[in-house]
Amino acid sequence: MVAASIRVGYDRLVKAPQLEEILQLDVEERLRIVQLIWDSIAAAPAAVPLTSSERAELDRRIAEDDADPDDVVSWQEAKALIKQPR
């Protein structure tokens, strides 16, 4: 059922006359369009509901943070950890 609705959406997009024009744009311009689309989705988070497993994971992380709010890493420490060679 989900696959069918995805396919219908894809078919509708592929038939859109603007798609061919978009695909002719250079990568930078297409990425800008993707960013604009993503920003429009992010602006309406309620339109993209969480799955029950995503909600459970967020609840678990919130509870973990509430249990030990001092167990944090500063942004500077996080950047240093990321930059460390493995």
N, C-alpha and C positions, 0 to 999 in steps of 0.2 A: 504494500500500500504506500509506504513512504517512498520507495524507489519509483513507483509509478508517478507520484506527485512531483518528485524531483525531475523525472523525465519530461513531464508536461511543462514544467517551468523552463527547463533547458530548451525544449523545442520552441517554446514561445520566444525565448531570448534569441535563439539562433535565427528565427524568422524576422526578428526586428531589423528594419532597414539600417539602423544606426550601427549595428554590430559590425558589419563589413567595414564601415568607416573607422570605427574604433580599432579594429584589428590592423588597419593600415597605419595607425599612429606609431611613432617610435616608442621604445620601451619606457622612457621617462614620462611621456604623456600618458601612456596606459597606466603606469603606476600611480600617477596623480589621480586618474579617474577611480582606480581601485581605492585609493586613500579617501577620496570624497564619498564613495559608496560606504566604506567601512565606518567613516565618521557619522554618516547618516544612520547607520545601524546602531552604533554606540550611543547616539543621542536618544535612542528609544529602547533602553535596556529591558523594559517590561514586555516589549514585543518579542524578545528572545528568552523564553522561560528556561529556567534551569531544569535539568533532569533530576530525578530523585537522588541519584548517586552524586551529582555535582553539589546539590544542596546538602547532602550528608557530609561530604568532604569539607565544605565551607563551615558547617556547624562544628565539625571536629576541630578544624584549625582555630576557630574563634574560641572554643572551649579551652584548647591548649594554650592560647595566648592569654586568656582570662586567668588560667591557673598559674601562670608564671609570666607576668607582664614585663619583668626585668630581663627575661631571656631573649635579648634582641641583639642585633648586629647593626652598627651604624653603616650608613651608605659608604663612608670612606673604607671601613673594614670590608664590606662586601666587595667593593671594587678591587681592593688589594687581594682578596681571596680569589677573585675571578682571574686576575692577572698573573697569579702564581703559576709557574710551570708545573706540570704534573709529572 
